Amino acid sequence: MTALEDLLDDYVFRPEPERDTKFEELMKAFLRADEEWAATFDTVWSWGEWPEREGPGNGIDLVAREQGTERLAAVHCAFHDPAESLTEADVAAFLSASDKAPFTTRLVVATTDKWDKDLEDLVQAEKMPVGRIGLTRMLGSSVDWTPFGPRTPATTGRASRTALH
C-alpha cells in the first residue's frame, strides 16, 4: 500500500466526525502542497477559518482563493468507499450552499473516482463549474504523504480491513 492508502485506511477506524475532520485537514494540506493545486490556489481555509463565513458550511468544507485573484472556490471533501459511486444525495447540500457569490467555482474532493449518472447529469446542468479530484488523482499527486501519518498496523495492532487497496 502507498502512504496515502495507509493514511486513509487509518481514518476508516476513527469515529465519523473525527474521520471527516481529519480528511478535511488532509485535503487542505493536499491543495496547499500538490504542485498543480498549489499553483492554482494561494490560500486554502477550512470553513471555520474562512474570515467571511456566515453560519454553517452546509457541505462547504474548505474555501480556496485562486492565485492572484479574489475568486473563491468552495470545496467539499467526501470520505467515501472507493468501490462505490458518489451520488447526488452525497453532495446536494454542498451544491446548493455553494451555488452563489462569493464563490465562482466548486470542487469535490473524494476518495472515490466514481460518480453515478444522476450526479454527473446534475453537475453538467449546473451554471457554476464543479471540478473534481478523485482517489486516483490523489494517489498520483506530487505530495509526499508520509509526514501525515498514520499509525501503522504494527503500532496499533490491527490489520487493514478496507477497500482502499
C-alpha positions as CSV (number, residue, x, y, z in Angstrom):
1,M,0.0,0.0,0.0
2,T,1.0,3.6,-0.6
3,A,1.5,6.1,2.3
4,L,-1.8,7.7,1.3
5,E,-3.7,4.4,1.3
6,D,-2.2,3.6,4.8
7,L,-3.4,7.0,6.0
8,L,-6.9,6.7,4.6
9,D,-7.1,3.1,5.9
10,D,-6.3,4.5,9.4
11,Y,-9.2,7.1,9.0
12,V,-11.7,4.2,8.5
13,F,-11.2,3.1,12.1
14,R,-11.9,6.6,13.5
15,P,-15.4,7.8,14.6
16,E,-17.1,9.6,11.7
17,P,-16.9,13.2,12.9
18,E,-13.2,12.7,13.7
19,R,-12.5,10.9,10.4
20,D,-14.3,13.6,8.4
21,T,-12.3,16.4,10.2
22,K,-9.0,14.6,9.6
23,F,-9.8,14.1,6.0
24,E,-10.7,17.8,5.5
25,E,-7.4,18.8,7.2
26,L,-5.6,16.3,4.9
27,M,-7.3,17.8,1.8
28,K,-6.5,21.3,2.9
29,A,-2.8,20.2,3.1
30,F,-3.1,18.5,-0.3
31,L,-4.4,21.6,-2.0
32,R,-1.5,23.6,-0.5
33,A,1.2,21.0,-1.3
34,D,0.3,19.4,-4.6
35,E,2.2,21.2,-7.4
36,E,-0.9,21.7,-9.6
37,W,-3.2,22.9,-6.8
38,A,-0.6,25.0,-5.0
39,A,-0.1,26.8,-8.3
40,T,-3.9,27.3,-8.6
41,F,-4.7,28.5,-5.0
42,D,-2.7,30.9,-2.9
43,T,-4.8,30.3,0.2
44,V,-6.9,27.4,1.5
45,W,-9.0,27.8,4.6
46,S,-11.2,25.4,6.5
47,W,-14.8,26.6,6.7
48,G,-14.2,27.6,10.3
49,E,-11.1,29.6,9.4
50,W,-12.5,31.5,6.5
51,P,-13.0,35.1,7.6
52,E,-16.1,35.7,5.5
53,R,-18.1,32.7,6.7
54,E,-21.6,33.1,7.9
55,G,-23.3,30.3,9.7
56,P,-22.8,26.6,9.0
57,G,-21.0,25.5,5.8
58,N,-23.7,23.1,4.7
59,G,-21.2,20.9,2.9
60,I,-18.7,23.5,2.2
61,D,-15.6,22.2,4.0
62,L,-12.9,24.3,2.5
63,V,-12.6,27.7,0.8
64,A,-9.7,28.3,-1.6
65,R,-8.7,31.6,-3.2
66,E,-7.3,31.4,-6.7
67,Q,-3.7,32.7,-7.2
68,G,-3.6,36.5,-7.9
69,T,-7.3,37.0,-7.8
70,E,-10.1,37.3,-5.3
71,R,-12.0,34.4,-6.9
72,L,-13.1,31.8,-4.4
73,A,-13.7,28.1,-4.8
74,A,-16.0,26.2,-2.5
75,V,-14.6,22.7,-1.7
76,H,-16.4,19.6,-0.5
77,C,-14.4,16.7,1.0
78,A,-16.1,13.4,0.7
79,F,-14.5,10.4,2.6
80,H,-16.3,7.7,0.6
81,D,-16.0,4.0,-0.1
82,P,-13.8,3.9,-3.2
83,A,-15.7,1.0,-4.6
84,E,-19.0,2.9,-4.5
85,S,-20.2,5.8,-6.6
86,L,-20.7,9.3,-5.2
87,T,-24.4,10.2,-5.5
88,E,-26.4,13.4,-5.8
89,A,-27.5,12.9,-2.2
90,D,-23.8,12.9,-1.1
91,V,-23.2,16.4,-2.4
92,A,-26.7,18.0,-2.7
93,A,-26.3,20.3,0.3
94,F,-22.9,21.4,-0.9
95,L,-24.1,22.2,-4.4
96,S,-27.0,24.2,-3.0
97,A,-24.9,26.1,-0.5
98,S,-22.0,26.9,-2.9
99,D,-24.1,28.0,-5.9
100,K,-23.9,31.7,-5.2
101,A,-21.5,34.6,-4.6
102,P,-18.8,34.9,-3.4
103,F,-18.0,31.5,-5.0
104,T,-17.1,31.4,-8.6
105,T,-16.3,27.7,-8.8
106,R,-16.7,24.5,-6.9
107,L,-14.5,21.4,-6.3
108,V,-15.4,18.0,-4.9
109,V,-12.5,16.0,-3.5
110,A,-13.4,12.4,-2.8
111,T,-11.8,9.0,-2.0
112,T,-13.7,7.6,-5.0
113,D,-13.3,8.2,-8.7
114,K,-16.9,7.1,-9.4
115,W,-19.9,9.4,-9.8
116,D,-23.3,8.0,-10.6
117,K,-25.2,9.1,-13.7
118,D,-27.6,11.3,-11.8
119,L,-24.8,13.2,-10.2
120,E,-22.9,13.5,-13.5
121,D,-26.1,14.9,-15.1
122,L,-26.8,17.3,-12.3
123,V,-23.2,18.7,-12.4
124,Q,-23.4,19.1,-16.2
125,A,-26.6,21.2,-15.8
126,E,-25.1,23.5,-13.1
127,K,-24.3,27.0,-14.2
128,M,-21.3,27.3,-11.9
129,P,-18.4,24.9,-12.7
130,V,-17.9,21.8,-10.5
131,G,-14.4,20.3,-10.7
132,R,-13.4,17.0,-9.1
133,I,-10.4,15.3,-7.6
134,G,-10.7,11.5,-7.0
135,L,-8.6,8.9,-5.3
136,T,-6.6,8.1,-8.5
137,R,-5.6,11.8,-8.8
138,M,-4.6,11.9,-5.1
139,L,-2.5,8.7,-5.4
140,G,-0.7,10.2,-8.4
141,S,0.0,13.6,-6.9
142,S,3.3,15.2,-6.2
143,V,2.6,15.2,-2.5
144,D,4.8,13.1,-0.1
145,W,2.1,11.7,2.1
146,T,4.5,10.1,4.6
147,P,4.7,13.0,7.0
148,F,0.9,13.0,7.6
149,G,1.0,9.6,9.5
150,P,-0.8,7.2,10.0
151,R,-0.3,4.9,12.9
152,T,0.9,1.7,11.2
153,P,-0.9,-1.6,11.8
154,A,2.3,-2.8,13.6
155,T,2.0,0.0,16.2
156,T,-1.8,-0.2,16.5
157,G,-2.1,-4.0,16.5
158,R,-4.8,-4.0,13.8
159,A,-4.8,-5.3,10.3
160,S,-6.1,-3.4,7.3
161,R,-9.8,-4.0,6.6
162,T,-10.7,-1.5,3.9
163,A,-11.2,-1.5,0.2
164,L,-8.7,1.3,-0.2
165,H,-6.0,-1.0,-1.6
